Amino acid sequence: MIWTVSSNGNNNDMSCVCYIYENGLQTGIDETGLDNGALTSDIKFRKECGAKSYFIDDDNYSSCQIVPLSGGSGITN
């Protein structure tokens, strides 16, 4: 499943959230804000977030996606 986020171009309104699974159970959530402020483009931030996802096997993996920090329904499927 691929998630996309529509925004007004202000990257400070987005965060990268990773859901971490171990032995088939969600064991944690890691949230990272935009590192370089306005200097990082929307596309670069999305790529960096996606690159944090990993897959070891069916029971051990991380799934990362961009989510809006406040307001709006920017996530589309």
All heavy atoms as a GROMACS GRO file, in nm:
protein
  578
    1MET      N    1   0.084  -0.116   0.000
    1MET     CA    2   0.000   0.000   0.000
    1MET      C    3   0.089   0.123   0.000
    1MET      O    4   0.185   0.131   0.074
    1MET     CB    5  -0.088  -0.002   0.126
    1MET     CG    6  -0.186   0.110   0.129
    1MET     SD    7  -0.292   0.108   0.275
    1MET     CE    8  -0.371  -0.049   0.259
    2ILE      N    9   0.058   0.218  -0.083
    2ILE     CA   10   0.136   0.341  -0.091
    2ILE      C   11   0.051   0.457  -0.044
    2ILE      O   12  -0.062   0.475  -0.086
    2ILE     CB   13   0.183   0.366  -0.236
    2ILE    CG1   14   0.275   0.252  -0.280
    2ILE    CG2   15   0.252   0.500  -0.247
    2ILE    CD1   16   0.316   0.261  -0.424
    3TRP      N   17   0.106   0.534   0.047
    3TRP     CA   18   0.037   0.652   0.101
    3TRP      C   19   0.100   0.776   0.041
    3TRP      O   20   0.220   0.787   0.028
    3TRP     CB   21   0.054   0.660   0.252
    3TRP     CG   22  -0.014   0.550   0.324
    3TRP    CD1   23   0.039   0.428   0.357
    3TRP    CD2   24  -0.148   0.547   0.373
    3TRP    NE1   25  -0.053   0.353   0.423
    3TRP    CE2   26  -0.168   0.423   0.435
    3TRP    CE3   27  -0.252   0.639   0.370
    3TRP    CZ2   28  -0.288   0.389   0.493
    3TRP    CZ3   29  -0.372   0.604   0.429
    3TRP    CH2   30  -0.388   0.480   0.489
    4THR      N   31   0.018   0.872   0.005
    4THR     CA   32   0.068   1.000  -0.041
    4THR      C   33   0.005   1.109   0.042
    4THR      O   34  -0.104   1.093   0.096
    4THR     CB   35   0.036   1.024  -0.190
    4THR    OG1   36  -0.105   1.021  -0.208
    4THR    CG2   37   0.102   0.920  -0.278
    5VAL      N   38   0.074   1.220   0.051
    5VAL     CA   39   0.025   1.331   0.132
    5VAL      C   40   0.018   1.456   0.047
    5VAL      O   41   0.115   1.491  -0.019
    5VAL     CB   42   0.118   1.355   0.253
    5VAL    CG1   43   0.070   1.476   0.331
    5VAL    CG2   44   0.125   1.233   0.341
    6SER      N   45  -0.095   1.520   0.048
    6SER     CA   46  -0.110   1.649  -0.017
    6SER      C   47  -0.087   1.756   0.088
    6SER      O   48  -0.141   1.749   0.197
    6SER     CB   49  -0.251   1.665  -0.074
    6SER     OG   50  -0.279   1.564  -0.165
    7SER      N   51  -0.006   1.853   0.053
    7SER     CA   52   0.015   1.961   0.148
    7SER      C   53   0.028   2.092   0.072
    7SER      O   54   0.037   2.094  -0.049
    7SER     CB   55   0.141   1.936   0.232
    7SER     OG   56   0.257   1.957   0.154
    8ASN      N   57   0.036   2.198   0.146
    8ASN     CA   58   0.049   2.329   0.084
    8ASN      C   59   0.195   2.361   0.054
    8ASN      O   60   0.230   2.473   0.028
    8ASN     CB   61  -0.012   2.437   0.174
    8ASN     CG   62   0.057   2.440   0.309
    8ASN    OD1   63   0.156   2.371   0.333
    8ASN    ND2   64   0.005   2.522   0.399
    9GLY      N   65   0.282   2.260   0.060
    9GLY     CA   66   0.423   2.278   0.032
    9GLY      C   67   0.505   2.311   0.154
    9GLY      O   68   0.626   2.324   0.148
   10ASN      N   69   0.443   2.321   0.269
   10ASN     CA   70   0.515   2.349   0.392
   10ASN      C   71   0.554   2.217   0.458
   10ASN      O   72   0.475   2.153   0.523
   10ASN     CB   73   0.429   2.433   0.486
   10ASN     CG   74   0.504   2.474   0.610
   10ASN    OD1   75   0.616   2.431   0.634
   10ASN    ND2   76   0.440   2.557   0.692
   11ASN      N   77   0.680   2.177   0.439
   11ASN     CA   78   0.726   2.049   0.491
   11ASN      C   79   0.724   2.042   0.643
   11ASN      O   80   0.726   1.934   0.700
   11ASN     CB   81   0.869   2.021   0.442
   11ASN     CG   82   0.872   1.995   0.294
   11ASN    OD1   83   0.770   1.963   0.234
   11ASN    ND2   84   0.988   2.009   0.234
   12ASN      N   85   0.724   2.156   0.710
   12ASN     CA   86   0.722   2.156   0.855
   12ASN      C   87   0.592   2.099   0.908
   12ASN      O   88   0.579   2.073   1.026
   12ASN     CB   89   0.745   2.297   0.908
   12ASN     CG   90   0.884   2.346   0.875
   12ASN    OD1   91   0.980   2.269   0.874
   12ASN    ND2   92   0.896   2.473   0.844
   13ASP      N   93   0.492   2.080   0.823
   13ASP     CA   94   0.364   2.024   0.863
   13ASP      C   95   0.360   1.872   0.846
   13ASP      O   96   0.256   1.812   0.858
   13ASP     CB   97   0.251   2.085   0.782
   13ASP     CG   98   0.229   2.232   0.816
   13ASP    OD1   99   0.267   2.274   0.926
   13ASP    OD2  100   0.176   2.303   0.730
   14MET      N  101   0.476   1.811   0.812
   14MET     CA  102   0.479   1.667   0.789
   14MET      C  103   0.578   1.599   0.883
   14MET      O  104   0.673   1.659   0.929
   14MET     CB  105   0.518   1.637   0.644
   14MET     CG  106   0.416   1.682   0.544
   14MET     SD  107   0.455   1.627   0.378
   14MET     CE  108   0.606   1.715   0.346
   15SER      N  109   0.553   1.472   0.906
   15SER     CA  110   0.641   1.391   0.987
   15SER      C  111   0.650   1.252   0.925
   15SER      O  112   0.558   1.207   0.857
   15SER     CB  113   0.583   1.382   1.130
   15SER     OG  114   0.670   1.309   1.213
   16CYS      N  115   0.761   1.185   0.948
   16CYS     CA  116   0.780   1.047   0.902
   16CYS      C  117   0.756   0.955   1.021
   16CYS      O  118   0.824   0.965   1.123
   16CYS     CB  119   0.921   1.029   0.848
   16CYS     SG  120   0.959   0.861   0.796
   17VAL      N  121   0.657   0.867   1.009
   17VAL     CA  122   0.623   0.776   1.118
   17VAL      C  123   0.653   0.633   1.073
   17VAL      O  124   0.609   0.589   0.967
   17VAL     CB  125   0.475   0.790   1.158
   17VAL    CG1  126   0.439   0.691   1.267
   17VAL    CG2  127   0.446   0.932   1.204
   18CYS      N  128   0.731   0.561   1.156
   18CYS     CA  129   0.766   0.422   1.127
   18CYS      C  130   0.702   0.332   1.232
   18CYS      O  131   0.718   0.353   1.352
   18CYS     CB  132   0.918   0.402   1.130
   18CYS     SG  133   1.006   0.497   1.006
   19TYR      N  134   0.630   0.231   1.184
   19TYR     CA  135   0.570   0.131   1.271
   19TYR      C  136   0.661   0.010   1.269
   19TYR      O  137   0.688  -0.047   1.164
   19TYR     CB  138   0.430   0.096   1.221
   19TYR     CG  139   0.338   0.217   1.218
   19TYR    CD1  140   0.325   0.293   1.103
   19TYR    CD2  141   0.270   0.256   1.332
   19TYR    CE1  142   0.244   0.406   1.101
   19TYR    CE2  143   0.189   0.368   1.332
   19TYR     CZ  144   0.176   0.443   1.215
   19TYR     OH  145   0.097   0.554   1.214
   20ILE      N  146   0.711  -0.030   1.385
   20ILE     CA  147   0.810  -0.136   1.397
   20ILE      C  148   0.743  -0.263   1.448
   20ILE      O  149   0.674  -0.262   1.549
   20ILE     CB  150   0.923  -0.093   1.493
   20ILE    CG1  151   0.987   0.037   1.440
   20ILE    CG2  152   1.026  -0.204   1.509
   20ILE    CD1  153   1.071   0.109   1.541
   21TYR      N  154   0.765  -0.373   1.374
   21TYR     CA  155   0.707  -0.503   1.408
   21TYR      C  156   0.817  -0.603   1.436
   21TYR      O  157   0.912  -0.615   1.359
   21TYR     CB  158   0.619  -0.553   1.293
   21TYR     CG  159   0.498  -0.467   1.269
   21TYR    CD1  160   0.506  -0.354   1.188
   21TYR    CD2  161   0.376  -0.498   1.329
   21TYR    CE1  162   0.395  -0.274   1.166
   21TYR    CE2  163   0.265  -0.418   1.309
   21TYR     CZ  164   0.275  -0.306   1.227
   21TYR     OH  165   0.166  -0.226   1.206
   22GLU      N  166   0.803  -0.676   1.547
   22GLU     CA  167   0.895  -0.784   1.583
   22GLU      C  168   0.812  -0.905   1.621
   22GLU      O  169   0.718  -0.895   1.700
   22GLU     CB  170   0.985  -0.742   1.699
   22GLU     CG  171   1.076  -0.626   1.665
   22GLU     CD  172   1.158  -0.578   1.783
   22GLU    OE1  173   1.156  -0.646   1.889
   22GLU    OE2  174   1.223  -0.473   1.773
   23ASN      N  175   0.847  -1.018   1.563
   23ASN     CA  176   0.774  -1.143   1.586
   23ASN      C  177   0.626  -1.127   1.559
   23ASN      O  178   0.541  -1.183   1.629
   23ASN     CB  179   0.798  -1.195   1.728
   23ASN     CG  180   0.944  -1.224   1.753
   23ASN    OD1  181   1.012  -1.280   1.668
   23ASN    ND2  182   0.995  -1.185   1.868
   24GLY      N  183   0.592  -1.047   1.457
   24GLY     CA  184   0.454  -1.029   1.415
   24GLY      C  185   0.374  -0.930   1.497
   24GLY      O  186   0.257  -0.906   1.467
   25LEU      N  187   0.433  -0.872   1.600
   25LEU     CA  188   0.361  -0.777   1.686
   25LEU      C  189   0.425  -0.638   1.674
   25LEU      O  190   0.547  -0.625   1.667
   25LEU     CB  191   0.368  -0.821   1.832
   25LEU     CG  192   0.305  -0.956   1.865
   25LEU    CD1  193   0.333  -0.992   2.009
   25LEU    CD2  194   0.155  -0.953   1.838
   26GLN      N  195   0.340  -0.536   1.674
   26GLN     CA  196   0.392  -0.400   1.671
   26GLN      C  197   0.457  -0.371   1.805
   26GLN      O  198   0.394  -0.380   1.910
   26GLN     CB  199   0.281  -0.299   1.645
   26GLN     CG  200   0.333  -0.158   1.633
   26GLN     CD  201   0.225  -0.058   1.600
   26GLN    OE1  202   0.123  -0.092   1.544
   26GLN    NE2  203   0.248   0.066   1.638
   27THR      N  204   0.587  -0.338   1.802
   27THR     CA  205   0.661  -0.314   1.926
   27THR      C  206   0.699  -0.169   1.947
   27THR      O  207   0.749  -0.133   2.053
   27THR     CB  208   0.790  -0.399   1.929
   27THR    OG1  209   0.870  -0.366   1.817
   27THR    CG2  210   0.757  -0.548   1.928
   28GLY      N  211   0.679  -0.086   1.844
   28GLY     CA  212   0.716   0.054   1.861
   28GLY      C  213   0.674   0.141   1.746
   28GLY      O  214   0.639   0.093   1.639
   29ILE      N  215   0.679   0.270   1.772
   29ILE     CA  216   0.653   0.370   1.671
   29ILE      C  217   0.765   0.473   1.682
   29ILE      O  218   0.795   0.523   1.789
   29ILE     CB  219   0.517   0.440   1.692
   29ILE    CG1  220   0.403   0.339   1.679
   29ILE    CG2  221   0.499   0.553   1.591
   29ILE    CD1  222   0.267   0.397   1.711
   30ASP      N  223   0.828   0.503   1.568
   30ASP     CA  224   0.936   0.601   1.564
   30ASP      C  225   0.890   0.716   1.476
   30ASP      O  226   0.860   0.696   1.359
   30ASP     CB  227   1.062   0.536   1.509
   30ASP     CG  228   1.178   0.634   1.500
   30ASP    OD1  229   1.186   0.725   1.585
   30ASP    OD2  230   1.261   0.620   1.408
   31GLU      N  231   0.885   0.836   1.532
   31GLU     CA  232   0.840   0.953   1.456
   31GLU      C  233   0.956   1.050   1.439
   31GLU      O  234   1.025   1.083   1.535
   31GLU     CB  235   0.725   1.022   1.528
   31GLU     CG  236   0.670   1.140   1.452
   31GLU     CD  237   0.549   1.201   1.517
   31GLU    OE1  238   0.496   1.144   1.613
   31GLU    OE2  239   0.506   1.309   1.472
   32THR      N  240   0.979   1.092   1.315
   32THR     CA  241   1.088   1.184   1.284
   32THR      C  242   1.032   1.304   1.210
   32THR      O  243   0.961   1.289   1.111
   32THR     CB  244   1.194   1.115   1.194
   32THR    OG1  245   1.236   0.995   1.258
   32THR    CG2  246   1.312   1.206   1.172
   33GLY      N  247   1.066   1.422   1.258
   33GLY     CA  248   1.026   1.544   1.189
   33GLY      C  249   1.122   1.574   1.076
   33GLY      O  250   1.222   1.505   1.056
   34LEU      N  251   1.095   1.678   1.005
   34LEU     CA  252   1.180   1.722   0.895
   34LEU      C  253   1.314   1.769   0.950
   34LEU      O  254   1.320   1.854   1.037
   34LEU     CB  255   1.110   1.834   0.819
   34LEU     CG  256   1.176   1.883   0.693
   34LEU    CD1  257   1.184   1.770   0.590
   34LEU    CD2  258   1.098   1.999   0.635
   35ASP      N  259   1.425   1.711   0.899
   35ASP     CA  260   1.557   1.740   0.952
   35ASP      C  261   1.612   1.877   0.913
   35ASP      O  262   1.665   1.950   0.994
   35ASP     CB  263   1.658   1.634   0.906
   35ASP     CG  264   1.635   1.501   0.971
   35ASP    OD1  265   1.577   1.498   1.082
   35ASP    OD2  266   1.673   1.399   0.912
   36ASN      N  267   1.599   1.914   0.787
   36ASN     CA  268   1.666   2.034   0.737
   36ASN      C  269   1.573   2.152   0.715
   36ASN      O  270   1.605   2.241   0.639
   36ASN     CB  271   1.739   2.001   0.606
   36ASN     CG  272   1.846   1.898   0.627
   36ASN    OD1  273   1.910   1.897   0.730
   36ASN    ND2  274   1.865   1.811   0.530
   37GLY      N  275   1.459   2.152   0.778
   37GLY     CA  276   1.366   2.264   0.764
   37GLY      C  277   1.328   2.287   0.619
   37GLY      O  278   1.309   2.195   0.542
   38ALA      N  279   1.317   2.410   0.582
   38ALA     CA  280   1.270   2.446   0.448
   38ALA      C  281   1.371   2.411   0.339
   38ALA      O  282   1.338   2.414   0.222
   38ALA     CB  283   1.239   2.596   0.444
   39LEU      N  284   1.494   2.373   0.375
   39LEU     CA  285   1.595   2.342   0.276
   39LEU      C  286   1.572   2.206   0.211
   39LEU      O  287   1.625   2.178   0.104
   39LEU     CB  288   1.735   2.345   0.338
   39LEU     CG  289   1.778   2.482   0.393
   39LEU    CD1  290   1.916   2.470   0.459
   39LEU    CD2  291   1.781   2.587   0.282
   40THR      N  292   1.496   2.120   0.275
   40THR     CA  293   1.469   1.987   0.220
   40THR      C  294   1.340   1.990   0.140
   40THR      O  295   1.238   2.035   0.189
   40THR     CB  296   1.458   1.883   0.333
   40THR    OG1  297   1.579   1.883   0.407
   40THR    CG2  298   1.433   1.745   0.277
   41SER      N  299   1.345   1.940   0.020
   41SER     CA  300   1.226   1.940  -0.064
   41SER      C  301   1.128   1.834  -0.019
   41SER      O  302   1.165   1.736   0.047
   41SER     CB  303   1.264   1.917  -0.210
   41SER     OG  304   1.304   1.783  -0.230
   42ASP      N  305   1.004   1.850  -0.058
   42ASP     CA  306   0.897   1.756  -0.028
   42ASP      C  307   0.933   1.617  -0.080
   42ASP      O  308   0.921   1.518  -0.010
   42ASP     CB  309   0.767   1.807  -0.090
   42ASP     CG  310   0.649   1.716  -0.063
   42ASP    OD1  311   0.631   1.676   0.053
   42ASP    OD2  312   0.575   1.687  -0.158
   43ILE      N  313   0.982   1.609  -0.204
   43ILE     CA  314   1.015   1.480  -0.265
   43ILE      C  315   1.130   1.414  -0.191
   43ILE      O  316   1.128   1.294  -0.164
   43ILE     CB  317   1.049   1.498  -0.415
   43ILE    CG1  318   0.922   1.542  -0.489
   43ILE    CG2  319   1.106   1.371  -0.475
   43ILE    CD1  320   0.947   1.585  -0.632
   44LYS      N  321   1.233   1.490  -0.156
   44LYS     CA  322   1.348   1.434  -0.084
   44LYS      C  323   1.305   1.381   0.053
   44LYS      O  324   1.347   1.273   0.094
   44LYS     CB  325   1.456   1.540  -0.067
   44LYS     CG  326   1.580   1.487   0.000
   44LYS     CD  327   1.689   1.592   0.008
   44LYS     CE  328   1.810   1.537   0.081
   44LYS     NZ  329   1.914   1.638   0.098
   45PHE      N  330   1.220   1.455   0.122
   45PHE     CA  331   1.172   1.411   0.254
   45PHE      C  332   1.095   1.280   0.242
   45PHE      O  333   1.112   1.189   0.321
   45PHE     CB  334   1.087   1.521   0.318
   45PHE     CG  335   1.043   1.490   0.458
   45PHE    CD1  336   1.136   1.464   0.558
   45PHE    CD2  337   0.909   1.488   0.492
   45PHE    CE1  338   1.097   1.437   0.688
   45PHE    CE2  339   0.868   1.461   0.622
   45PHE     CZ  340   0.963   1.436   0.720
   46ARG      N  341   1.010   1.267   0.140
   46ARG     CA  342   0.934   1.145   0.118
   46ARG      C  343   1.027   1.027   0.091
   46ARG      O  344   1.006   0.918   0.141
   46ARG     CB  345   0.836   1.162   0.002
   46ARG     CG  346   0.722   1.256   0.032
   46ARG     CD  347   0.644   1.285  -0.097
   46ARG     NE  348   0.551   1.393  -0.078
   46ARG     CZ  349   0.425   1.377  -0.038
   46ARG    NH1  350   0.379   1.256  -0.015
   46ARG    NH2  351   0.347   1.481  -0.022
   47LYS      N  352   1.131   1.049   0.009
   47LYS     CA  353   1.226   0.942  -0.021
   47LYS      C  354   1.303   0.900   0.103
   47LYS      O  355   1.326   0.781   0.126
   47LYS     CB  356   1.324   0.987  -0.131
   47LYS     CG  357   1.262   0.991  -0.267
   47LYS     CD  358   1.364   1.033  -0.372
   47LYS     CE  359   1.302   1.037  -0.509
   47LYS     NZ  360   1.399   1.079  -0.612
   48GLU      N  361   1.345   0.997   0.182
   48GLU     CA  362   1.418   0.966   0.306
   48GLU      C  363   1.331   0.886   0.401
   48GLU      O  364   1.378   0.793   0.466
   48GLU     CB  365   1.466   1.094   0.373
   48GLU     CG  366   1.579   1.162   0.299
   48GLU     CD  367   1.615   1.298   0.358
   48GLU    OE1  368   1.547   1.343   0.453
   48GLU    OE2  369   1.710   1.359   0.308
   49CYS      N  370   1.204   0.922   0.409
   49CYS     CA  371   1.113   0.849   0.497
   49CYS      C  372   1.094   0.706   0.447
   49CYS      O  373   1.106   0.611   0.523
   49CYS     CB  374   0.977   0.920   0.505
   49CYS     SG  375   0.858   0.839   0.614
   50GLY      N  376   1.069   0.690   0.318
   50GLY     CA  377   1.050   0.557   0.261
   50GLY      C  378   1.173   0.469   0.277
   50GLY      O  379   1.162   0.347   0.297
   51ALA      N  380   1.291   0.530   0.274
   51ALA     CA  381   1.416   0.455   0.288
   51ALA      C  382   1.434   0.398   0.428
   51ALA      O  383   1.514   0.307   0.449
   51ALA     CB  384   1.534   0.544   0.251
   52LYS      N  385   1.360   0.451   0.526
   52LYS     CA  386   1.370   0.401   0.662
   52LYS      C  387   1.296   0.269   0.682
   52LYS      O  388   1.316   0.200   0.780
   52LYS     CB  389   1.318   0.505   0.762
   52LYS     CG  390   1.406   0.628   0.770
   52LYS     CD  391   1.351   0.723   0.874
   52LYS     CE  392   1.438   0.847   0.882
   52LYS     NZ  393   1.396   0.933   0.991
   53SER      N  394   1.206   0.236   0.588
   53SER     CA  395   1.135   0.108   0.596
   53SER      C  396   1.234  -0.004   0.570
   53SER      O  397   1.326   0.010   0.490
   53SER     CB  398   1.023   0.102   0.492
   53SER     OG  399   0.924   0.197   0.519
   54TYR      N  400   1.216  -0.116   0.640
   54TYR     CA  401   1.302  -0.231   0.616
   54TYR      C  402   1.220  -0.358   0.628
   54TYR      O  403   1.113  -0.361   0.687
   54TYR     CB  404   1.422  -0.233   0.710
   54TYR     CG  405   1.386  -0.245   0.857
   54TYR    CD1  406   1.362  -0.369   0.915
   54TYR    CD2  407   1.375  -0.132   0.936
   54TYR    CE1  408   1.329  -0.380   1.050
   54TYR    CE2  409   1.342  -0.142   1.071
   54TYR     CZ  410   1.319  -0.267   1.127
   54TYR     OH  411   1.286  -0.277   1.260
   55PHE      N  412   1.272  -0.466   0.572
   55PHE     CA  413   1.204  -0.595   0.576
   55PHE      C  414   1.308  -0.702   0.605
   55PHE      O  415   1.404  -0.719   0.530
   55PHE     CB  416   1.135  -0.622   0.442
   55PHE     CG  417   1.064  -0.755   0.437
   55PHE    CD1  418   0.940  -0.771   0.496
   55PHE    CD2  419   1.124  -0.864   0.375
   55PHE    CE1  420   0.874  -0.893   0.492
   55PHE    CE2  421   1.058  -0.986   0.371
   55PHE     CZ  422   0.934  -1.001   0.429
   56ILE      N  423   1.292  -0.772   0.718
   56ILE     CA  424   1.380  -0.884   0.750
   56ILE      C  425   1.311  -1.014   0.709
   56ILE      O  426   1.366  -1.095   0.637
   56ILE     CB  427   1.416  -0.885   0.900
   56ILE    CG1  428   1.494  -0.757   0.935
   56ILE    CG2  429   1.496  -1.009   0.936
   56ILE    CD1  430   1.519  -0.735   1.082
   57ASP      N  431   1.187  -1.031   0.757
   57ASP     CA  432   1.103  -1.143   0.716
   57ASP      C  433   0.958  -1.104   0.746
   57ASP      O  434   0.932  -0.991   0.782
   57ASP     CB  435   1.144  -1.274   0.785
   57ASP     CG  436   1.142  -1.266   0.938
   57ASP    OD1  437   1.054  -1.196   0.995
   57ASP    OD2  438   1.227  -1.330   1.001
   58ASP      N  439   0.865  -1.198   0.727
   58ASP     CA  440   0.723  -1.165   0.743
   58ASP      C  441   0.687  -1.116   0.883
   58ASP      O  442   0.586  -1.048   0.901
   58ASP     CB  443   0.637  -1.288   0.710
   58ASP     CG  444   0.635  -1.318   0.561
   58ASP    OD1  445   0.668  -1.226   0.482
   58ASP    OD2  446   0.600  -1.430   0.524
   59ASP      N  447   0.768  -1.149   0.983
   59ASP     CA  448   0.737  -1.111   1.120
   59ASP      C  449   0.820  -0.996   1.175
   59ASP      O  450   0.793  -0.946   1.283
   59ASP     CB  451   0.754  -1.232   1.212
   59ASP     CG  452   0.651  -1.340   1.185
   59ASP    OD1  453   0.538  -1.305   1.145
   59ASP    OD2  454   0.683  -1.459   1.203
   60ASN      N  455   0.924  -0.956   1.104
   60ASN     CA  456   1.016  -0.853   1.153
   60ASN      C  457   1.043  -0.750   1.044
   60ASN      O  458   1.115  -0.776   0.948
   60ASN     CB  459   1.148  -0.917   1.197
   60ASN     CG  460   1.127  -1.019   1.306
   60ASN    OD1  461   1.102  -0.984   1.421
   60ASN    ND2  462   1.133  -1.147   1.272
   61TYR      N  463   0.984  -0.632   1.061
   61TYR     CA  464   0.996  -0.528   0.960
   61TYR      C  465   0.954  -0.392   1.017
   61TYR      O  466   0.902  -0.384   1.128
   61TYR     CB  467   0.912  -0.561   0.836
   61TYR     CG  468   0.764  -0.574   0.862
   61TYR    CD1  469   0.679  -0.466   0.846
   61TYR    CD2  470   0.709  -0.694   0.905
   61TYR    CE1  471   0.543  -0.476   0.870
   61TYR    CE2  472   0.574  -0.706   0.930
   61TYR     CZ  473   0.492  -0.598   0.912
   61TYR     OH  474   0.356  -0.608   0.938
   62SER      N  475   0.978  -0.289   0.938
   62SER     CA  476   0.936  -0.154   0.973
   62SER      C  477   0.866  -0.095   0.852
   62SER      O  478   0.912  -0.110   0.739
   62SER     CB  479   1.057  -0.069   1.009
   62SER     OG  480   1.020   0.066   1.024
   63SER      N  481   0.754  -0.029   0.876
   63SER     CA  482   0.679   0.036   0.769
   63SER      C  483   0.672   0.185   0.799
   63SER      O  484   0.615   0.225   0.901
   63SER     CB  485   0.539  -0.025   0.761
   63SER     OG  486   0.460   0.043   0.667
   64CYS      N  487   0.730   0.267   0.711
   64CYS     CA  488   0.736   0.411   0.734
   64CYS      C  489   0.653   0.486   0.632
   64CYS      O  490   0.649   0.448   0.514
   64CYS     CB  491   0.881   0.459   0.726
   64CYS     SG  492   0.990   0.378   0.845
   65GLN      N  493   0.588   0.592   0.676
   65GLN     CA  494   0.505   0.673   0.588
   65GLN      C  495   0.501   0.817   0.636
   65GLN      O  496   0.524   0.846   0.752
   65GLN     CB  497   0.364   0.616   0.579
   65GLN     CG  498   0.288   0.618   0.711
   65GLN     CD  499   0.158   0.541   0.705
   65GLN    OE1  500   0.145   0.448   0.628
   65GLN    NE2  501   0.063   0.581   0.786
   66ILE      N  502   0.470   0.908   0.544
   66ILE     CA  503   0.456   1.050   0.575
   66ILE      C  504   0.314   1.073   0.628
   66ILE      O  505   0.218   1.022   0.573
   66ILE     CB  506   0.476   1.135   0.448
   66ILE    CG1  507   0.617   1.117   0.392
   66ILE    CG2  508   0.446   1.281   0.475
   66ILE    CD1  509   0.726   1.181   0.472
   67VAL      N  510   0.305   1.150   0.736
   67VAL     CA  511   0.174   1.186   0.789
   67VAL      C  512   0.173   1.336   0.817
   67VAL      O  513   0.275   1.393   0.852
   67VAL     CB  514   0.138   1.108   0.918
   67VAL    CG1  515   0.126   0.961   0.892
   67VAL    CG2  516   0.241   1.134   1.027
   68PRO      N  517   0.056   1.400   0.800
   68PRO     CA  518   0.047   1.542   0.835
   68PRO      C  519   0.049   1.558   0.986
   68PRO      O  520  -0.006   1.476   1.059
   68PRO     CB  521  -0.087   1.585   0.776
   68PRO     CG  522  -0.167   1.459   0.764
   68PRO     CD  523  -0.068   1.348   0.745
   69LEU      N  524   0.113   1.663   1.036
   69LEU     CA  525   0.122   1.685   1.180
   69LEU      C  526  -0.004   1.748   1.236
   69LEU      O  527  -0.039   1.723   1.350
   69LEU     CB  528   0.241   1.774   1.213
   69LEU     CG  529   0.378   1.710   1.192
   69LEU    CD1  530   0.487   1.810   1.225
   69LEU    CD2  531   0.392   1.587   1.279
   70SER      N  532  -0.071   1.829   1.157
   70SER     CA  533  -0.189   1.894   1.211
   70SER      C  534  -0.286   1.928   1.101
   70SER      O  535  -0.247   1.961   0.989
   70SER     CB  536  -0.151   2.022   1.285
   70SER     OG  537  -0.092   2.113   1.196
   71GLY      N  538  -0.414   1.915   1.134
   71GLY     CA  539  -0.521   1.959   1.047
   71GLY      C  540  -0.527   1.891   0.912
   71GLY      O  541  -0.435   1.829   0.867
   72GLY      N  542  -0.642   1.902   0.850
   72GLY     CA  543  -0.660   1.855   0.714
   72GLY      C  544  -0.665   1.705   0.701
   72GLY      O  545  -0.633   1.630   0.793
   73SER      N  546  -0.705   1.660   0.586
   73SER     CA  547  -0.708   1.518   0.557
   73SER      C  548  -0.618   1.494   0.437
   73SER      O  549  -0.664   1.459   0.329
   73SER     CB  550  -0.852   1.471   0.529
   73SER     OG  551  -0.907   1.548   0.425
   74GLY      N  552  -0.488   1.518   0.456
   74GLY     CA  553  -0.392   1.514   0.347
   74GLY      C  554  -0.356   1.375   0.300
   74GLY      O  555  -0.292   1.360   0.199
   75ILE      N  556  -0.392   1.269   0.372
   75ILE     CA  557  -0.354   1.135   0.330
   75ILE      C  558  -0.456   1.081   0.233
   75ILE      O  559  -0.576   1.081   0.261
   75ILE     CB  560  -0.342   1.040   0.451
   75ILE    CG1  561  -0.232   1.090   0.545
   75ILE    CG2  562  -0.312   0.898   0.406
   75ILE    CD1  563  -0.217   1.008   0.669
   76THR      N  564  -0.408   1.037   0.119
   76THR     CA  565  -0.494   0.974   0.021
   76THR      C  566  -0.440   0.837  -0.010
   76THR      O  567  -0.320   0.813   0.001
   76THR     CB  568  -0.504   1.057  -0.109
   76THR    OG1  569  -0.372   1.072  -0.162
   76THR    CG2  570  -0.567   1.193  -0.083
   77ASN      N  571  -0.525   0.747  -0.048
   77ASN     CA  572  -0.484   0.611  -0.074
   77ASN      C  573  -0.497   0.580  -0.221
   77ASN      O  574  -0.590   0.613  -0.284
   77ASN     CB  575  -0.569   0.515   0.008
   77ASN     CG  576  -0.518   0.375   0.002
   77ASN    OD1  577  -0.432   0.342  -0.081
   77ASN    ND2  578  -0.568   0.292   0.090
   0.00000   0.00000   0.00000
